[in-house]
Amino acid sequence: MEQSVHLNNGHVIDVDVNSCPFCGSQPEISHIGNSCSKTQKIELKCPCCRIKRTNAVISHSIEWCLNSSVEQWNMRAADKQVITP
C-alpha cells in the first residue's frame, strides 16, 4: 500500500510499504532527527503488535535510508531463495 512519509526536512516521499508480516496492520513510519543531528533514523513500527525496524544513517541521505528501510521491511522469507547443499 502506498503511504506518504513526511520527513523532518520538509520533503514528502511516497513509498509502497507492505503490511505487518505478523498481524497485517499498516506500519507507522517516523523520521527521527534532522539535518543538525549527528545521525538520522527511519523507524517502521506496527501500531498493533509493536514490532519495529529502525535504520540510521550518518553519511547517506535520509531519503536513501527511507527507501532502504522500506525495502527491508517489505522483504519476506518467501521472497528469499533457499540454497540447499
C-alpha positions in Angstrom: 0.0 0.0 0.0 1.3 3.4 -0.9 2.0 5.7 2.0 3.2 9.4 2.2 6.0 10.0 4.6 6.7 13.5 5.9 10.4 13.9 6.6 11.7 16.5 9.0 13.4 18.4 6.2 10.0 19.3 4.7 10.1 16.7 1.9 7.2 14.3 1.4 8.0 10.9 -0.2 5.5 8.3 -1.3 6.6 4.7 -0.6 5.0 1.4 -1.3 5.1 -0.4 2.1 3.7 -3.9 2.9 1.6 -4.6 5.9 3.0 -6.1 9.1 4.2 -9.6 8.5 2.8 -10.7 11.9 -0.7 -9.1 12.2 -1.4 -7.5 8.8 -1.7 -3.9 10.1 -0.2 -0.9 8.2 3.0 0.3 9.8 3.7 3.8 11.0 6.8 5.4 9.5 8.7 8.0 11.5 11.8 10.2 10.8 13.9 10.8 13.9 16.5 13.6 13.9 17.2 16.4 11.5 20.0 17.9 9.4 21.7 19.2 12.6 21.7 15.7 14.3 24.7 13.5 14.1 22.5 10.6 12.9 19.1 10.4 11.5 16.8 7.4 11.7 13.8 5.9 10.0 11.5 3.8 12.1 8.8 1.5 10.8 6.5 0.3 13.6 3.4 -1.7 13.7 0.8 0.0 15.9 -0.9 -3.3 16.9 1.8 -5.8 17.7 4.5 -3.2 18.3 7.2 -4.9 16.1 9.6 -2.3 14.7 12.6 -1.8 12.4 14.9 1.1 12.9 17.7 2.1 10.5 20.1 5.0 11.0 22.4 6.9 8.6 25.4 9.2 9.1 26.8 9.7 5.6 23.8 8.8 3.4 20.7 10.9 2.8 17.6 10.3 4.8 15.8 9.5 1.5 18.2 6.7 0.9 17.6 5.4 4.5 13.9 5.6 4.0 14.0 3.6 0.7 16.4 1.0 2.2 14.2 0.7 5.4 11.0 0.1 3.4 12.8 -2.4 1.1 14.0 -4.3 4.1 10.5 -4.1 5.8 8.9 -5.4 2.6 11.2 -8.5 2.4 9.5 -11.7 3.4 11.0 -15.2 3.9 9.2 -16.4 0.8 11.0 -13.8 -1.3 14.4 -15.3 -0.4 15.9 -18.1 -2.4 16.8 -21.0 -0.2 20.0 -22.8 -1.2 20.3 -26.4 -0.1 23.6 -28.3 -0.1 
